């Protein structure tokens, strides 16, 4: 996975951005606005799936990866029909 992530970075929309943008101190108030700006970068990125997979595979708890914040990545994913 590491090699795939390094390869994906060359195409990543965040490549020219300030890395601090992707690590808001909180997810409320100004931090929420910062996270929204980071997610806007992710929204135009061609490699969000690789980025998200990297964060999940490596247990990265903080920061915006693949368009999701740390708390969003920790939420359970429901598969199938909800009854």
SVG drawing of the C-alpha trace seen along z (x, -y; Angstrom):
<svg xmlns="http://www.w3.org/2000/svg" viewBox="-37 -30 44 36">
<polyline fill="none" stroke="black" stroke-width="0.4" points="0.0,0.0 2.9,-2.4 4.1,-2.3 0.6,-2.9 0.2,-5.9 3.5,-7.4 2.4,-7.0 -1.0,-8.5 0.6,-11.6 2.0,-12.7 -1.6,-13.1 -3.1,-14.3 -5.0,-17.7 -3.5,-18.4 0.1,-18.3 0.5,-22.1 -1.6,-22.9 -0.4,-23.7 -0.4,-20.4 -1.8,-22.2 -5.0,-22.7 -5.7,-19.0 -5.2,-18.9 -7.7,-21.2 -7.3,-21.4 -11.0,-20.8 -14.0,-19.8 -16.2,-22.6 -16.2,-26.4 -13.1,-27.5 -11.9,-23.9 -15.1,-22.9 -14.5,-25.6 -10.9,-24.5 -12.1,-20.9 -14.6,-22.0 -11.8,-23.8 -9.7,-20.6 -12.7,-18.5 -13.2,-20.9 -9.6,-20.1 -10.4,-16.4 -13.6,-16.8 -11.5,-17.7 -8.9,-15.0 -8.5,-12.0 -7.0,-9.8 -9.3,-10.1 -9.9,-6.4 -6.2,-5.6 -5.8,-8.4 -8.8,-7.1 -7.5,-3.5 -4.1,-4.7 -5.6,-6.4 -7.8,-3.4 -5.1,-0.8 -2.7,-2.8 -5.1,-3.8 -4.6,-7.5 -7.0,-9.0 -6.5,-12.7 -6.6,-14.8 -8.7,-14.9 -7.8,-12.0 -9.9,-11.0 -12.4,-13.7 -13.2,-12.4 -12.2,-13.7 -10.9,-11.4 -14.3,-11.2 -16.0,-10.5 -13.6,-7.6 -14.3,-6.1 -18.1,-6.0 -19.4,-2.5 -20.2,-1.8 -23.5,-0.2 -23.9,2.2 -27.1,3.6 -30.7,2.6 -31.7,0.8 -34.8,2.5"/>
</svg>
